Amino acid sequence: MKIVIIKYNAGNIRSVDYGLRRLGITPVITDDPDEIRSADKVVFPGQGEASTTMAYLHEHGLDALIRSLKQPVLGICIGMQLLCSHSEEGDADCLNMYGADVRRFVPQRHEDKVPHMGWNSLRDMRGALFEGLPAQPFVYFVHSYYVPVTADTAAVCDYIHPFSAAMQKDNFFATQFHPEKSGAVGEMILRNFIKV
């Protein structure tokens, strides 16, 4: 099985690489369109800023390529946010695979910290990524922007207010949290993606 990690100007690619290697998979890290198209599965990870990242994707033709993919795609962190319609971060138009806008967390109480960083539980999970997981599993988050709960939401997390911890539409799967940093639960989610 060929799993490709899309290489672009975003952090976190190496930790996803290590996470897959722990499962016995050696992914291909590339920005080559032919390599990406020929993959059985594609991972679109990242940490970064939405507008500069979208500009990079557009400049390199990766935005149109990602939209055209028919195999299972897993967006992680900003990878999930960039699959949405628009982001408040840099007022960026995104890939529009999910009809949702990305918003910045606004603290409501003194104890609300932004970014949302650390372990938090999931609820209302649905879909192939979450098969076999315990109720309300804990996963690891680092983010200042969030996607509201929509029809494409595949898991919900509560921080300041409910938000989409995961999304799915057609062949596009995504997690706001980092499965590669989420211990045994994250490992199971990556295994489930590989089995899709």
TORMI-799178 format. One record per residue (C-alpha): residue in one letter; chain; x, y, z. Coordinates in pm, whole numbers. Layout:
# TORMI-799178
<"A","A",<X,Y,Z>>
...
END
This chain:
# TORMI-799178
<"M","A",<0,0,0>>
<"K","A",<133,343,-98>>
<"I","A",<61,621,149>>
<"V","A",<170,971,52>>
<"I","A",<214,1265,289>>
<"I","A",<171,1590,99>>
<"K","A",<485,1799,137>>
<"Y","A",<424,2173,161>>
<"N","A",<521,2473,374>>
<"A","A",<365,2348,696>>
<"G","A",<509,2196,1009>>
<"N","A",<423,1860,1162>>
<"I","A",<500,1647,856>>
<"R","A",<781,1461,1036>>
<"S","A",<567,1364,1335>>
<"V","A",<303,1219,1100>>
<"D","A",<582,1032,919>>
<"Y","A",<702,886,1252>>
<"G","A",<345,802,1354>>
<"L","A",<291,597,1037>>
<"R","A",<633,431,1068>>
<"R","A",<534,311,1416>>
<"L","A",<253,122,1239>>
<"G","A",<501,-43,1003>>
<"I","A",<427,189,709>>
<"T","A",<694,388,527>>
<"P","A",<510,680,367>>
<"V","A",<628,880,68>>
<"I","A",<669,1252,149>>
<"T","A",<629,1446,-173>>
<"D","A",<476,1741,-355>>
<"D","A",<497,1561,-691>>
<"P","A",<146,1552,-845>>
<"D","A",<195,1214,-1012>>
<"E","A",<317,1056,-688>>
<"I","A",<22,1200,-499>>
<"R","A",<-232,1088,-760>>
<"S","A",<-90,734,-761>>
<"A","A",<-119,691,-382>>
<"D","A",<-366,449,-225>>
<"K","A",<-412,695,64>>
<"V","A",<-311,1060,106>>
<"V","A",<-234,1243,431>>
<"F","A",<-262,1624,433>>
<"P","A",<-109,1728,768>>
<"G","A",<20,2056,894>>
<"Q","A",<69,2331,1141>>
<"G","A",<86,2683,1008>>
<"E","A",<-108,2993,905>>
<"A","A",<-403,2957,669>>
<"S","A",<-354,3242,421>>
<"T","A",<18,3186,357>>
<"T","A",<-38,2811,332>>
<"M","A",<-323,2852,82>>
<"A","A",<-105,3090,-122>>
<"Y","A",<169,2825,-132>>
<"L","A",<-75,2550,-232>>
<"H","A",<-217,2768,-511>>
<"E","A",<128,2871,-635>>
<"H","A",<231,2505,-665>>
<"G","A",<-97,2377,-809>>
<"L","A",<-159,2163,-503>>
<"D","A",<-498,2321,-430>>
<"A","A",<-655,2191,-752>>
<"L","A",<-476,1858,-711>>
<"I","A",<-613,1801,-359>>
<"R","A",<-967,1887,-472>>
<"S","A",<-939,1629,-752>>
<"L","A",<-832,1334,-535>>
<"K","A",<-1063,1031,-535>>
<"Q","A",<-875,807,-289>>
<"P","A",<-914,845,90>>
<"V","A",<-756,1169,214>>
<"L","A",<-685,1249,580>>
<"G","A",<-645,1615,676>>
<"I","A",<-482,1681,1014>>
<"C","A",<-497,2008,1215>>
<"I","A",<-459,2292,964>>
<"G","A",<-506,2025,697>>
<"M","A",<-864,1991,822>>
<"Q","A",<-915,2368,836>>
<"L","A",<-786,2413,480>>
<"L","A",<-1043,2159,357>>
<"C","A",<-1314,2404,467>>
<"S","A",<-1455,2699,270>>
<"H","A",<-1296,2999,439>>
<"S","A",<-1075,3078,738>>
<"E","A",<-1076,3387,956>>
<"E","A",<-700,3331,986>>
<"G","A",<-566,3573,726>>
<"D","A",<-915,3599,567>>
<"A","A",<-827,3299,349>>
<"D","A",<-1043,3123,93>>
<"C","A",<-971,2753,136>>
<"L","A",<-1029,2430,-58>>
<"N","A",<-1407,2416,-1>>
<"M","A",<-1437,2039,40>>
<"Y","A",<-1643,2104,353>>
<"G","A",<-1902,2382,347>>
<"A","A",<-1787,2539,673>>
<"D","A",<-1599,2849,785>>
<"V","A",<-1303,2835,1024>>
<"R","A",<-1330,3075,1319>>
<"R","A",<-1095,3198,1588>>
<"F","A",<-1158,3092,1946>>
<"V","A",<-1271,3388,2158>>
<"P","A",<-1224,3330,2533>>
<"Q","A",<-1549,3361,2728>>
<"R","A",<-1404,3327,3081>>
<"H","A",<-1073,3400,3249>>
<"E","A",<-977,3032,3245>>
<"D","A",<-1030,2997,2868>>
<"K","A",<-685,2980,2710>>
<"V","A",<-615,3023,2340>>
<"P","A",<-465,2824,2180>>
<"H","A",<-657,2520,2295>>
<"M","A",<-364,2297,2383>>
<"G","A",<-357,1955,2542>>
<"W","A",<-576,1650,2590>>
<"N","A",<-952,1661,2552>>
<"S","A",<-1226,1407,2496>>
<"L","A",<-1437,1334,2191>>
<"R","A",<-1810,1270,2175>>
<"D","A",<-2072,1199,1909>>
<"M","A",<-1822,1003,1699>>
<"R","A",<-1935,851,1373>>
<"G","A",<-1768,691,1073>>
<"A","A",<-1483,459,991>>
<"L","A",<-1208,653,1173>>
<"F","A",<-1363,580,1511>>
<"E","A",<-1445,210,1483>>
<"G","A",<-1342,17,1794>>
<"L","A",<-1266,323,2006>>
<"P","A",<-1388,354,2364>>
<"A","A",<-1657,606,2454>>
<"Q","A",<-1522,961,2491>>
<"P","A",<-1155,886,2411>>
<"F","A",<-891,1150,2482>>
<"V","A",<-683,1301,2200>>
<"Y","A",<-425,1580,2171>>
<"F","A",<-509,1926,2036>>
<"V","A",<-308,2241,1954>>
<"H","A",<-513,2509,1775>>
<"S","A",<-641,2866,1797>>
<"Y","A",<-903,2831,1521>>
<"Y","A",<-1193,2588,1504>>
<"V","A",<-1469,2462,1276>>
<"P","A",<-1825,2484,1414>>
<"V","A",<-2036,2169,1428>>
<"T","A",<-2188,2104,1082>>
<"A","A",<-2351,1823,885>>
<"D","A",<-1999,1700,799>>
<"T","A",<-1889,1676,1164>>
<"A","A",<-1769,1324,1251>>
<"A","A",<-1673,1392,1616>>
<"V","A",<-1735,1678,1859>>
<"C","A",<-1511,1828,2127>>
<"D","A",<-1615,2083,2388>>
<"Y","A",<-1376,2371,2452>>
<"I","A",<-1525,2717,2509>>
<"H","A",<-1812,2575,2300>>
<"P","A",<-1872,2259,2092>>
<"F","A",<-1664,2236,1774>>
<"S","A",<-1579,1983,1503>>
<"A","A",<-1299,1760,1629>>
<"A","A",<-1326,1552,1311>>
<"M","A",<-1506,1579,978>>
<"Q","A",<-1593,1349,691>>
<"K","A",<-1747,1399,350>>
<"D","A",<-1711,1142,74>>
<"N","A",<-1342,1039,57>>
<"F","A",<-1223,1335,267>>
<"F","A",<-1158,1256,635>>
<"A","A",<-1010,1509,876>>
<"T","A",<-917,1558,1240>>
<"Q","A",<-855,1886,1423>>
<"F","A",<-654,1690,1680>>
<"H","A",<-321,1519,1614>>
<"P","A",<-369,1141,1593>>
<"E","A",<9,1094,1562>>
<"K","A",<46,1256,1907>>
<"S","A",<-259,1093,2069>>
<"G","A",<-114,767,2199>>
<"A","A",<-301,439,2154>>
<"V","A",<-625,615,2054>>
<"G","A",<-451,809,1778>>
<"E","A",<-275,495,1662>>
<"M","A",<-610,320,1627>>
<"I","A",<-749,615,1429>>
<"L","A",<-452,600,1189>>
<"R","A",<-497,223,1156>>
<"N","A",<-867,277,1081>>
<"F","A",<-777,529,810>>
<"I","A",<-534,283,656>>
<"K","A",<-813,22,646>>
<"V","A",<-1068,256,479>>
END
